[in-house]
Amino acid sequence: MLIRRTDGPYWCLPGGRIDIGESAAICCQREVYEETGLTVSLVRIIGIYTDPASICVYPDGNIHQSFVIGFETKVEDGSLNTSDESSAVEWFPPEEALKLNLIPDSRLCLIDLLANQTTAFIR
């Protein structure tokens, strides 16, 4: 499942910045719910992505280096909805998802998910 971002031409996995006092697990669940309307449980970590060249510039002027933890999740409840951050939320077969204009971190996480490696990737 991917979201079409409202702030650019990209598709990506749901995600976002961690709030103060929040765990990575809770952040993942909150961001998925906020951007898609789905309640999820975490299955495993797919990978940790910290490429120094992956710099994010936000419309509010914040700039930071990406630090991404990719989780595999299981949908527990809810129905797909868009938000102010997502103009579309859709399920794609993996081979179709990789043909989309994906944010690089999301592309790498999807490639790693498809590798079916039991241990987390660290990149």
Secondary structure, DSSP 8 states (H G I E B T S, - for coil): -EEEESSSS-EE-S-----TT--HHHHHHHHHHHHHSEEEEEEEEEEEE--TT-EEE-TTS-EEE--EEEEEEEEEEE----BTTEEEEE---HHHHTTS-B-HHHHHHHHHHHTT-SS-EE-
